[in-house]
Amino acid sequence: MRQRCSGPLFLESGTASIRMANPFSAVSTRYTVDVAGKTYWANCAWDAFGVAAALHSDEAVIRSVCAHSGDPLQLCLDGDRVIDTGEVVHFLVPFRHW
């Protein structure tokens, strides 16, 4: 399904329905971010951090699954840092090449 971009919004193909308003997703994804008692979907691991930043949150919980094993993952953000749980987020393509 091809998506059409309209400024910062990505629309569902052939409709005026919003699919993404980066870093937020309007459809269920495997990246959720809990902030101030609400849960938001992110488009990818990078965007999950962006959701917390966009909401100016001092605390957030990011949940996903390991792409390799399928095991659940959870990262807790406290202010401007990730609480160390030993988890690793790997970005295959460096940001400067996006």
C-alpha angles and dihedrals in degrees: 000000000000117000125214119219120219107181109297091346127086114205130208108261112274094003141083090235115121115238099172138012098180125273089016126072122209091202129063114274135171090254114081128174122199113206127167094342095312130102123221131185120232126200096231142345092280092051091050088067088045092056091058091046094047090053091048089232122175090198132031139156119217117200128189141129132262109261090216104043104016090233116148117259131200129186122186120207120206113185108307097344141073114235105240113249097153092256120137129211111205122197107199094200118045113246092242088064097053 
